[in-house]
């Protein structure tokens, strides 16, 4: 058998390869010539279901079901401090070391961190922020990356002995932090009907159990195959191949719940459902607009790029309901290694990040953009040819006149009411942009998880088209993805609505007829499970229960499945609310050495800016029976499909180069995949908008006529948005603290405007009950602690997954069908005489 290449060997001419692969600041990296198939339907994704389902009993579920779907209500001990105004610095370094050494040990933890995000190391399993093309720091990671790595490198084992001691009921009464801290899953486990504990099962028996259940279905569409965004390209490609050979497109993923709105907005306007900038562009931008994003907690390495941009003279505008430390000042831990900068960094406040902070009302972002556009158009009228790029508009765009009419017809009264900002504040933002063209807009789920999220992002595109601020160095659109390979999974075909061209390529390569009917996205999957229309749920990574909206509604659907299968590295709450039979299959993490028949293997990931790079484990896996995701998916495929598939699944397991060979023939932009992935730093995928090549249906970049709606609230109602704490990544909770917001030891809190609290007779740290209101329905949560915070009047915030039961399953964004976790109408009532 052919051995896989020695991946640790140096290229024959490292210097030549190094230079060839590293564009200098301001230069455009090689993008290739083929259109990247990112699988977004250019026509958009219509709302598929407008039914209103019964609201679950969120309060009494804990009495009705012995296994808790929600985190336990018991408090863990609240201490309040002053919110921080500076991100990172010494505390971030100390926290990183404490987590790493505490969970992985000094030697193992340090070795992992020094290889994290390095060109000869492994990709961070948390966020998808890109690595520098050129030289990388010795510590090319952030505090949350260190936490994620420490969690993956954990030396604690959640093996058969652990599960023999703890029933599923007992586990469900643990906090999410304690479930994660149980350690790495080491053996395949089964929970059979009527059992109280997960018990060991042989891999072959687990595969046969899955195969028997799948093959007994009346239709392949009775099975659901979910994917987490941390799954690398190679197993993701095999997963969708297996699912489609099985006969369904039911491939919901975490994109459905986060940046689906971005793809739905960008594809019809620019021709590509991804961002158009590189890390170099961030450095070279003149103005950076950050909307609905908290980089200090969710993408901390972005702060280094913003610091670089500031040193180059960039102006930064932050649009966010909360004042976040990472958007205020930043102390770069790397500066402590520089003798010239160390003392100033230690004693000073670091780099001021934001020049203009617009503290917008929740879901007032559309109005902010509309106001900026009105000011820019007015400035153009006064100074013709100096603000609007008419040459770009005439050559590359359509629908400009309709867009102009829409902006001009918007009243300033509506803009100020919806945004909560004054006309003068928005003029300040417009003035920073008026004479500039190197403009970048970054956004995250603060925009995408709104009812009008798609239209708001299209308004961002309108701004860039007006300025010609796309397809040139230092300018473009930048959706900042959450998970490490969430963008790559979509590129590999993890989507319920695949393009015909992609299915045709699969058919040609593997000689089978892929299903052509669209499958179910995440929201439609939850509804189908609730209605009993599906029988098998399989999850490749992730925590579907806690990541999804309407937690108790999801739990009811999960309990109706005949079989649930969870492929995971660590225990989470989603593994405990199960079907009649459930399997937990332990897999390797990004940092684990993956050895197969041909030697050590590596996988690949795609970051937020379209760079595909190598992911090679560096730590010896813990003792146990963990298998790689490639081996698990292939094992399931072989057991299920048998002779129905002519795919050499075992060959794929033996040598991952073989997977990349077929990817190169199926996915545009991946030609010579095995060769390019071995370049230091990886390679860029084709990106049409980056070169002003807009591959929309009409071949143009399209202005959009968007609709700006007012949200009418009844007296006493507020708006809630769900957020993360600083000691959290996605649904993984590392600890109970939120250092930047001054909250320690507790997660069951709600941030409120002080005047809103006073009007309701709510004191600081008083217990309150929260009720959400949607289409005449109510969902209620009890025993949250009210905290006064700097947030616009009428707005509140609470952590997820604790607040997810308040998000109705039917409340979704137009077109993208993304849950509206950033706009929940609520009322808050004090609990009489009860204080935390």
ZALO-706183 format. One record per residue (C-alpha): residue in three letters; x, y, z. Coordinates in steps of 0.25 Angstrom, whole numbers, padded with zeros to 4 digits, always signed. Example, Ala and Ser with C-alpha at 12.3 -4.5 7.8 and 13.67 -1.06 7.14 Angstrom:
// residues 2
Ala+0049-0018+0031 Ser+0055-0004+0029 
//
This chain:
// residues 836
Unk+0000+0000+0000 Unk+0005+0014-0003 Unk+0010+0021+0009 Unk+0005+0035+0011 Unk+0016+0046+0010 Unk+0025+0050+0021 Unk+0018+0062+0025 Unk+0029+0067+0035 Unk+0039+0068+0024 Unk+0043+0082+0019 Unk+0040+0086+0005 Unk+0052+0085-0004 Unk+0053+0100-0005 Unk+0047+0106+0007 Unk+0051+0120+0004 Unk+0045+0120-0010 Unk+0032+0113-0005 Unk+0031+0123+0007 Unk+0032+0135-0002 Unk+0023+0129-0013 Unk+0012+0127-0003 Unk+0012+0140+0005 Unk+0006+0153-0002 Unk+0012+0165+0004 Unk+0003+0175+0010 Unk-0006+0182+0000 Unk-0004+0171-0010 Unk-0015+0162-0015 Unk-0012+0147-0013 Unk-0014+0137-0024 Unk-0028+0134-0025 Unk-0029+0124-0036 Unk-0038+0125-0048 Unk-0050+0115-0045 Unk-0062+0120-0038 Unk-0063+0114-0024 Unk-0075+0106-0021 Unk-0080+0110-0008 Unk-0093+0104-0010 Unk-0102+0116-0007 Unk-0114+0117-0016 Unk-0113+0130-0024 Unk-0128+0131-0023 Unk-0128+0131-0008 Unk-0134+0122+0002 Unk-0149+0124+0004 Unk-0156+0123+0017 Unk-0161+0109+0016 Unk-0171+0108+0027 Unk-0179+0119+0035 Unk-0187+0109+0044 Unk-0187+0113+0059 Unk-0185+0101+0067 Unk-0190+0099+0082 Unk-0180+0106+0092 Unk-0174+0096+0101 Unk-0175+0097+0116 Unk-0162+0102+0119 Unk-0164+0104+0134 Unk-0170+0090+0138 Unk-0161+0082+0128 Unk-0151+0079+0139 Unk-0163+0072+0147 Unk-0168+0065+0135 Unk-0155+0059+0130 Unk-0144+0054+0139 Unk-0133+0057+0129 Unk-0131+0072+0129 Unk-0131+0078+0115 Unk-0128+0092+0121 Unk-0116+0095+0130 Unk-0119+0094+0145 Unk-0125+0106+0152 Unk-0116+0105+0164 Unk-0108+0117+0166 Unk-0092+0116+0166 Unk-0089+0129+0173 Unk-0090+0143+0167 Unk-0079+0154+0169 Unk-0080+0167+0162 Unk-0068+0175+0158 Unk-0066+0187+0149 Unk-0067+0184+0134 Unk-0054+0185+0127 Unk-0050+0195+0117 Unk-0037+0188+0112 Unk-0036+0174+0106 Unk-0025+0164+0107 Unk-0013+0169+0114 Unk-0007+0161+0126 Unk-0020+0155+0131 Unk-0022+0148+0117 Unk-0008+0142+0118 Unk-0010+0137+0132 Unk-0023+0131+0129 Unk-0018+0124+0116 Unk-0007+0118+0124 Unk-0016+0114+0136 Unk-0025+0107+0127 Unk-0015+0100+0118 Unk-0006+0095+0130 Unk-0018+0092+0139 Unk-0025+0083+0129 Unk-0014+0078+0120 Unk-0002+0079+0129 Unk+0010+0088+0127 Unk+0018+0079+0117 Unk+0006+0075+0109 Unk-0001+0088+0110 Unk+0011+0096+0106 Unk+0015+0087+0094 Unk+0001+0089+0089 Unk+0000+0104+0090 Unk+0013+0105+0083 Unk+0008+0097+0071 Unk-0006+0104+0071 Unk-0008+0112+0058 Unk+0006+0109+0053 Unk+0009+0105+0039 Unk+0014+0092+0043 Unk+0004+0090+0054 Unk-0011+0089+0056 Unk-0023+0098+0054 Unk-0030+0105+0066 Unk-0043+0097+0069 Unk-0050+0110+0073 Unk-0052+0122+0064 Unk-0049+0123+0049 Unk-0040+0136+0049 Unk-0029+0135+0039 Unk-0014+0133+0042 Unk-0004+0143+0036 Unk+0001+0139+0022 Unk+0015+0143+0026 Unk+0023+0142+0039 Unk+0015+0136+0051 Unk+0017+0139+0065 Unk+0022+0129+0075 Unk+0009+0129+0082 Unk-0001+0130+0070 Unk-0013+0129+0079 Unk-0023+0136+0088 Unk-0028+0134+0102 Unk-0040+0126+0097 Unk-0032+0118+0087 Unk-0023+0114+0098 Unk-0036+0110+0106 Unk-0041+0102+0094 Unk-0027+0095+0093 Unk-0026+0092+0107 Unk-0040+0086+0107 Unk-0036+0077+0095 Unk-0023+0074+0102 Unk-0030+0070+0115 Unk-0023+0058+0121 Unk-0036+0054+0129 Unk-0044+0043+0123 Unk-0059+0041+0122 Unk-0058+0026+0120 Unk-0067+0014+0124 Unk-0063+0015+0138 Unk-0068+0030+0139 Unk-0082+0026+0132 Unk-0083+0014+0141 Unk-0083+0024+0153 Unk-0092+0034+0147 Unk-0106+0032+0142 Unk-0111+0040+0130 Unk-0121+0047+0140 Unk-0109+0050+0150 Unk-0101+0056+0138 Unk-0112+0065+0134 Unk-0112+0072+0147 Unk-0098+0076+0145 Unk-0094+0089+0140 Unk-0090+0090+0126 Unk-0076+0094+0131 Unk-0075+0081+0139 Unk-0080+0073+0128 Unk-0068+0078+0119 Unk-0059+0076+0131 Unk-0062+0061+0132 Unk-0051+0059+0121 Unk-0049+0053+0108 Unk-0058+0042+0103 Unk-0050+0030+0101 Unk-0059+0018+0097 Unk-0071+0016+0089 Unk-0084+0016+0098 Unk-0098+0012+0096 Unk-0111+0016+0104 Unk-0121+0005+0101 Unk-0136+0007+0103 Unk-0139+0006+0118 Unk-0125+0008+0122 Unk-0120+0018+0132 Unk-0106+0018+0129 Unk-0097+0019+0116 Unk-0090+0005+0115 Unk-0078+0001+0106 Unk-0080-0005+0092 Unk-0071-0010+0082 Unk-0068-0001+0070 Unk-0073-0012+0060 Unk-0086-0014+0068 Unk-0088+0001+0068 Unk-0087+0002+0053 Unk-0096-0010+0051 Unk-0106-0003+0061 Unk-0106+0009+0052 Unk-0107+0002+0039 Unk-0119-0007+0044 Unk-0127+0006+0048 Unk-0123+0014+0036 Unk-0127+0002+0026 Unk-0140-0001+0033 Unk-0145+0013+0030 Unk-0157+0015+0021 Unk-0149+0026+0014 Unk-0135+0032+0015 Unk-0142+0045+0018 Unk-0146+0039+0032 Unk-0131+0041+0036 Unk-0124+0054+0040 Unk-0109+0057+0038 Unk-0105+0069+0046 Unk-0090+0075+0045 Unk-0083+0084+0055 Unk-0074+0095+0049 Unk-0061+0089+0055 Unk-0061+0077+0046 Unk-0049+0078+0036 Unk-0051+0077+0021 Unk-0047+0063+0019 Unk-0057+0056+0028 Unk-0068+0067+0024 Unk-0067+0063+0010 Unk-0068+0048+0013 Unk-0080+0051+0022 Unk-0088+0058+0011 Unk-0084+0047+0001 Unk-0089+0036+0011 Unk-0102+0043+0013 Unk-0105+0045-0001 Unk-0101+0031-0005 Unk-0111+0027+0006 Unk-0121+0035-0001 Unk-0124+0049+0006 Unk-0120+0063+0006 Unk-0124+0065+0021 Unk-0111+0071+0024 Unk-0114+0083+0034 Unk-0102+0089+0040 Unk-0098+0100+0050 Unk-0097+0110+0038 Unk-0113+0110+0038 Unk-0112+0116+0052 Unk-0101+0126+0050 Unk-0096+0132+0036 Unk-0107+0126+0027 Unk-0112+0140+0026 Unk-0099+0145+0021 Unk-0098+0135+0010 Unk-0113+0138+0006 Unk-0110+0153+0005 Unk-0096+0152-0002 Unk-0099+0141-0013 Unk-0110+0149-0020 Unk-0103+0162-0019 Unk-0088+0159-0021 Unk-0088+0145-0026 Unk-0081+0138-0014 Unk-0086+0135-0001 Unk-0073+0138+0006 Unk-0065+0150+0010 Unk-0057+0157+0000 Unk-0045+0162+0008 Unk-0032+0156+0013 Unk-0024+0159+0026 Unk-0015+0168+0018 Unk-0027+0176+0015 Unk-0031+0178+0029 Unk-0017+0184+0032 Unk-0018+0193+0020 Unk-0032+0198+0022 Unk-0035+0213+0024 Unk-0048+0211+0031 Unk-0053+0198+0038 Unk-0068+0197+0041 Unk-0071+0186+0052 Unk-0085+0183+0054 Unk-0092+0173+0063 Unk-0079+0166+0067 Unk-0071+0165+0080 Unk-0057+0162+0075 Unk-0051+0163+0089 Unk-0058+0150+0093 Unk-0062+0143+0081 Unk-0050+0146+0071 Unk-0039+0151+0080 Unk-0028+0150+0070 Unk-0036+0160+0061 Unk-0031+0171+0071 Unk-0017+0169+0067 Unk-0021+0172+0053 Unk-0029+0184+0057 Unk-0017+0189+0065 Unk-0009+0187+0052 Unk-0019+0195+0044 Unk-0019+0206+0055 Unk-0004+0207+0054 Unk-0006+0209+0039 Unk-0016+0220+0042 Unk-0029+0213+0040 Unk-0042+0219+0047 Unk-0051+0209+0053 Unk-0066+0210+0056 Unk-0073+0201+0065 Unk-0088+0198+0065 Unk-0092+0190+0076 Unk-0103+0191+0087 Unk-0093+0187+0098 Unk-0080+0194+0101 Unk-0070+0183+0100 Unk-0056+0183+0105 Unk-0050+0178+0092 Unk-0056+0190+0084 Unk-0050+0200+0094 Unk-0035+0197+0097 Unk-0026+0185+0094 Unk-0013+0181+0101 Unk-0006+0172+0091 Unk+0001+0161+0099 Unk+0011+0160+0088 Unk+0016+0174+0092 Unk+0021+0168+0105 Unk+0031+0161+0097 Unk+0036+0174+0091 Unk+0046+0181+0101 Unk+0042+0195+0094 Unk+0027+0193+0096 Unk+0027+0184+0109 Unk+0027+0195+0119 Unk+0017+0204+0112 Unk+0008+0192+0109 Unk+0008+0188+0124 Unk+0006+0202+0130 Unk-0003+0208+0119 Unk-0017+0205+0114 Unk-0012+0199+0101 Unk-0017+0202+0087 Unk-0030+0210+0086 Unk-0038+0202+0076 Unk-0051+0210+0073 Unk-0051+0224+0069 Unk-0066+0225+0068 Unk-0075+0216+0077 Unk-0090+0216+0072 Unk-0098+0209+0083 Unk-0109+0205+0075 Unk-0123+0199+0079 Unk-0124+0184+0077 Unk-0127+0182+0062 Unk-0125+0196+0059 Unk-0114+0193+0050 Unk-0122+0195+0037 Unk-0125+0209+0041 Unk-0111+0212+0044 Unk-0107+0208+0030 Unk-0118+0216+0024 Unk-0114+0228+0032 Unk-0100+0227+0027 Unk-0104+0225+0013 Unk-0113+0237+0013 Unk-0102+0246+0019 Unk-0092+0241+0008 Unk-0102+0244-0003 Unk-0104+0258+0002 Unk-0089+0260+0003 Unk-0088+0255-0012 Unk-0099+0265-0016 Unk-0091+0276-0010 Unk-0077+0271-0015 Unk-0080+0264-0028 Unk-0071+0253-0031 Unk-0064+0252-0018 Unk-0072+0243-0010 Unk-0079+0233-0019 Unk-0071+0224-0029 Unk-0080+0226-0041 Unk-0069+0219-0050 Unk-0070+0206-0042 Unk-0085+0207-0041 Unk-0087+0209-0056 Unk-0077+0198-0060 Unk-0081+0187-0049 Unk-0094+0189-0043 Unk-0109+0189-0046 Unk-0122+0195-0039 Unk-0115+0207-0034 Unk-0126+0217-0037 Unk-0136+0208-0029 Unk-0127+0208-0018 Unk-0125+0223-0018 Unk-0140+0225-0018 Unk-0142+0216-0006 Unk-0131+0223+0002 Unk-0136+0237-0001 Unk-0150+0232+0003 Unk-0146+0228+0017 Unk-0149+0239+0028 Unk-0139+0243+0038 Unk-0150+0242+0048 Unk-0151+0227+0046 Unk-0136+0225+0045 Unk-0134+0232+0059 Unk-0145+0224+0065 Unk-0141+0211+0060 Unk-0126+0212+0063 Unk-0127+0220+0076 Unk-0116+0229+0070 Unk-0116+0244+0066 Unk-0115+0249+0052 Unk-0102+0256+0057 Unk-0096+0243+0062 Unk-0098+0236+0048 Unk-0092+0248+0041 Unk-0079+0246+0049 Unk-0079+0232+0043 Unk-0082+0237+0029 Unk-0071+0247+0030 Unk-0061+0237+0033 Unk-0064+0229+0021 Unk-0068+0241+0011 Unk-0054+0243+0005 Unk-0049+0228+0007 Unk-0050+0216-0002 Unk-0042+0206+0006 Unk-0054+0202+0015 Unk-0057+0189+0021 Unk-0069+0185+0028 Unk-0069+0173+0038 Unk-0081+0166+0045 Unk-0085+0154+0052 Unk-0098+0148+0059 Unk-0102+0162+0064 Unk-0107+0164+0050 Unk-0110+0150+0044 Unk-0119+0146+0056 Unk-0129+0157+0053 Unk-0143+0156+0046 Unk-0137+0165+0035 Unk-0123+0160+0036 Unk-0122+0157+0021 Unk-0127+0171+0017 Unk-0117+0178+0027 Unk-0105+0171+0021 Unk-0110+0174+0007 Unk-0110+0189+0012 Unk-0096+0187+0016 Unk-0093+0182+0001 Unk-0101+0195-0004 Unk-0091+0203+0004 Unk-0079+0197-0002 Unk-0084+0197-0016 Unk-0087+0212-0014 Unk-0073+0215-0010 Unk-0067+0205-0020 Unk-0061+0199-0007 Unk-0059+0184-0012 Unk-0049+0177-0021 Unk-0038+0186-0017 Unk-0027+0185-0006 Unk-0032+0189+0007 Unk-0047+0189+0004 Unk-0058+0179+0004 Unk-0068+0171+0012 Unk-0064+0162+0024 Unk-0074+0153+0031 Unk-0066+0147+0043 Unk-0070+0133+0044 Unk-0071+0126+0057 Unk-0065+0112+0057 Unk-0052+0107+0052 Unk-0057+0101+0039 Unk-0071+0105+0038 Unk-0068+0111+0024 Unk-0060+0099+0020 Unk-0071+0090+0023 Unk-0081+0097+0014 Unk-0070+0098+0003 Unk-0069+0082+0004 Unk-0084+0081+0002 Unk-0090+0081+0015 Unk-0103+0087+0012 Unk-0118+0083+0010 Unk-0119+0091-0003 Unk-0108+0087-0012 Unk-0105+0093-0026 Unk-0108+0084-0038 Unk-0094+0086-0042 Unk-0089+0080-0029 Unk-0098+0068-0030 Unk-0094+0066-0044 Unk-0079+0065-0040 Unk-0082+0055-0029 Unk-0090+0047-0039 Unk-0079+0047-0049 Unk-0068+0044-0039 Unk-0075+0033-0031 Unk-0085+0027-0041 Unk-0097+0028-0033 Unk-0110+0037-0034 Unk-0110+0047-0023 Unk-0123+0051-0017 Unk-0128+0064-0024 Unk-0139+0068-0015 Unk-0135+0079-0004 Unk-0133+0074+0010 Unk-0137+0080+0023 Unk-0129+0091+0030 Unk-0127+0092+0045 Unk-0141+0099+0048 Unk-0149+0090+0039 Unk-0141+0078+0044 Unk-0146+0082+0058 Unk-0160+0083+0054 Unk-0159+0069+0046 Unk-0154+0063+0059 Unk-0164+0069+0068 Unk-0175+0063+0058 Unk-0169+0049+0058 Unk-0166+0050+0043 Unk-0151+0046+0046 Unk-0146+0033+0053 Unk-0131+0035+0053 Unk-0122+0047+0057 Unk-0107+0047+0055 Unk-0098+0058+0059 Unk-0084+0059+0055 Unk-0079+0068+0066 Unk-0086+0080+0072 Unk-0097+0081+0083 Unk-0110+0082+0075 Unk-0119+0082+0087 Unk-0112+0094+0094 Unk-0108+0102+0081 Unk-0123+0101+0075 Unk-0134+0111+0079 Unk-0146+0107+0087 Unk-0139+0096+0096 Unk-0151+0089+0101 Unk-0157+0088+0087 Unk-0144+0082+0082 Unk-0143+0072+0094 Unk-0158+0067+0091 Unk-0153+0064+0077 Unk-0141+0057+0081 Unk-0148+0048+0090 Unk-0157+0043+0079 Unk-0145+0038+0071 Unk-0142+0023+0070 Unk-0127+0025+0070 Unk-0118+0037+0073 Unk-0103+0037+0070 Unk-0093+0047+0075 Unk-0079+0047+0070 Unk-0071+0055+0079 Unk-0058+0058+0087 Unk-0065+0062+0100 Unk-0078+0061+0108 Unk-0089+0071+0106 Unk-0103+0073+0110 Unk-0108+0069+0096 Unk-0103+0055+0098 Unk-0113+0053+0110 Unk-0126+0056+0103 Unk-0127+0044+0094 Unk-0135+0035+0086 Unk-0140+0021+0090 Unk-0125+0017+0087 Unk-0113+0026+0087 Unk-0099+0024+0083 Unk-0087+0033+0087 Unk-0075+0031+0078 Unk-0062+0037+0083 Unk-0053+0044+0072 Unk-0040+0050+0071 Unk-0038+0065+0073 Unk-0030+0075+0064 Unk-0018+0074+0073 Unk-0018+0058+0073 Unk-0008+0051+0065 Unk-0016+0043+0055 Unk-0008+0030+0050 Unk-0014+0021+0040 Unk-0009+0009+0031 Unk+0000+0018+0023 Unk+0005+0027+0034 Unk+0002+0040+0041 Unk-0009+0047+0034 Unk-0014+0062+0034 Unk-0027+0069+0030 Unk-0030+0083+0026 Unk-0039+0095+0029 Unk-0043+0107+0022 Unk-0043+0120+0030 Unk-0052+0132+0029 Unk-0044+0138+0018 Unk-0044+0126+0009 Unk-0030+0121+0012 Unk-0029+0106+0013 Unk-0018+0101+0022 Unk-0012+0088+0028 Unk-0017+0083+0041 Unk-0007+0073+0047 Unk-0008+0067+0061 Unk+0004+0068+0071 Unk-0001+0061+0083 Unk-0002+0046+0086 Unk-0016+0042+0088 Unk-0021+0038+0102 Unk-0021+0023+0104 Unk-0035+0018+0099 Unk-0042+0014+0087 Unk-0044+0028+0080 Unk-0044+0028+0065 Unk-0043+0039+0055 Unk-0055+0045+0049 Unk-0051+0040+0035 Unk-0050+0026+0041 Unk-0064+0027+0048 Unk-0071+0033+0036 Unk-0065+0022+0027 Unk-0068+0011+0037 Unk-0083+0015+0037 Unk-0083+0016+0022 Unk-0077+0003+0020 Unk-0087-0004+0030 Unk-0099+0003+0024 Unk-0097+0004+0009 Unk-0090-0010+0007 Unk-0089-0014-0007 Unk-0098-0002-0011 Unk-0086+0007-0011 Unk-0074+0005-0020 Unk-0066+0016-0012 Unk-0053+0011-0006 Unk-0056+0015+0008 Unk-0045+0007+0014 Unk-0035+0013+0005 Unk-0040+0027+0009 Unk-0037+0023+0024 Unk-0023+0017+0021 Unk-0018+0030+0013 Unk-0025+0043+0014 Unk-0018+0048+0001 Unk-0028+0039-0006 Unk-0039+0048+0000 Unk-0032+0060-0005 Unk-0031+0054-0019 Unk-0046+0053-0021 Unk-0048+0066-0015 Unk-0039+0072-0025 Unk-0048+0066-0036 Unk-0061+0070-0030 Unk-0060+0084-0023 Unk-0056+0096-0031 Unk-0043+0103-0026 Unk-0037+0090-0020 Unk-0029+0086-0033 Unk-0015+0080-0029 Unk-0021+0079-0014 Unk-0010+0070-0009 Unk+0001+0079-0015 Unk-0005+0092-0010 Unk-0009+0088+0004 Unk+0006+0085+0006 Unk+0010+0099+0004 Unk+0014+0106+0016 Unk+0002+0114+0021 Unk-0008+0107+0011 Unk-0014+0114-0001 Unk-0025+0123-0004 Unk-0038+0119-0011 Unk-0044+0126-0023 Unk-0051+0139-0019 Unk-0058+0146-0030 Unk-0063+0159-0023 Unk-0048+0160-0018 Unk-0045+0162-0033 Unk-0058+0170-0036 Unk-0063+0157-0043 Unk-0077+0157-0039 Unk-0083+0143-0043 Unk-0097+0146-0040 Unk-0108+0142-0050 Unk-0107+0155-0058 Unk-0092+0156-0056 Unk-0093+0169-0048 Unk-0092+0173-0034 Unk-0106+0177-0030 Unk-0111+0188-0022 Unk-0123+0184-0013 Unk-0136+0191-0009 Unk-0137+0187+0005 Unk-0149+0189+0015 Unk-0146+0196+0028 Unk-0157+0192+0038 Unk-0161+0197+0052 Unk-0164+0187+0063 Unk-0176+0191+0071 Unk-0175+0187+0085 Unk-0186+0186+0095 Unk-0185+0194+0108 Unk-0175+0188+0118 Unk-0169+0179+0107 Unk-0154+0179+0105 Unk-0145+0173+0095 Unk-0135+0162+0099 Unk-0122+0157+0091 Unk-0114+0145+0095 Unk-0099+0146+0096 Unk-0087+0138+0100 Unk-0079+0140+0113 Unk-0064+0142+0112 Unk-0061+0128+0118 Unk-0070+0121+0107 Unk-0068+0117+0092 Unk-0081+0114+0085 Unk-0088+0104+0095 Unk-0076+0100+0102 Unk-0075+0107+0116 Unk-0061+0107+0121 Unk-0064+0114+0134 Unk-0075+0123+0141 Unk-0068+0136+0139 Unk-0070+0148+0129 Unk-0057+0156+0133 Unk-0059+0167+0122 Unk-0074+0170+0127 Unk-0070+0169+0142 Unk-0078+0157+0145 Unk-0072+0145+0153 Unk-0077+0132+0157 Unk-0090+0132+0151 Unk-0097+0130+0137 Unk-0112+0131+0141 Unk-0113+0146+0139 Unk-0120+0157+0131 Unk-0113+0170+0127 Unk-0123+0182+0128 Unk-0123+0197+0126 Unk-0124+0203+0140 Unk-0136+0212+0136 Unk-0144+0199+0132 Unk-0140+0193+0145 Unk-0145+0205+0153 Unk-0158+0206+0145 Unk-0161+0191+0148 Unk-0157+0192+0163 Unk-0145+0183+0161 Unk-0133+0185+0169 Unk-0118+0181+0166 Unk-0116+0166+0167 Unk-0131+0163+0170 Unk-0137+0150+0165 Unk-0147+0152+0153 Unk-0155+0143+0144 Unk-0154+0145+0129 Unk-0165+0142+0119 Unk-0164+0143+0104 Unk-0176+0147+0095 Unk-0178+0142+0081 Unk-0191+0141+0072 Unk-0199+0140+0085 Unk-0190+0130+0091 Unk-0182+0131+0104 Unk-0169+0123+0108 Unk-0164+0126+0123 Unk-0151+0124+0130 Unk-0150+0126+0145 Unk-0139+0131+0155 Unk-0130+0140+0147 Unk-0122+0151+0154 Unk-0124+0165+0149 Unk-0111+0173+0147 Unk-0111+0188+0143 Unk-0103+0190+0131 Unk-0099+0200+0120 Unk-0109+0196+0110 Unk-0120+0204+0102 Unk-0133+0206+0109 Unk-0143+0195+0105 Unk-0132+0185+0102 Unk-0127+0173+0110 Unk-0117+0162+0109 Unk-0115+0148+0115 Unk-0105+0137+0112 Unk-0108+0125+0103 Unk-0111+0113+0105 Unk-0118+0118+0117 Unk-0127+0127+0110 Unk-0130+0118+0098 Unk-0143+0113+0103 Unk-0149+0127+0101 Unk-0146+0127+0086 Unk-0158+0122+0078 Unk-0155+0111+0067 Unk-0164+0119+0058 Unk-0157+0132+0060 Unk-0147+0132+0048 Unk-0140+0142+0039 Unk-0146+0145+0025 Unk-0140+0136+0014 Unk-0129+0130+0022 Unk-0138+0123+0032 Unk-0128+0126+0043 Unk-0134+0127+0058 Unk-0135+0141+0063 Unk-0127+0139+0075 Unk-0123+0154+0075 Unk-0138+0159+0076 Unk-0147+0153+0086 Unk-0159+0161+0091 Unk-0160+0159+0106 Unk-0165+0164+0119 Unk-0158+0163+0133 Unk-0164+0162+0146 Unk-0157+0163+0160 Unk-0159+0151+0169 Unk-0165+0158+0182 Unk-0155+0158+0193 Unk-0145+0149+0187 Unk-0130+0154+0185 Unk-0118+0146+0180 
//
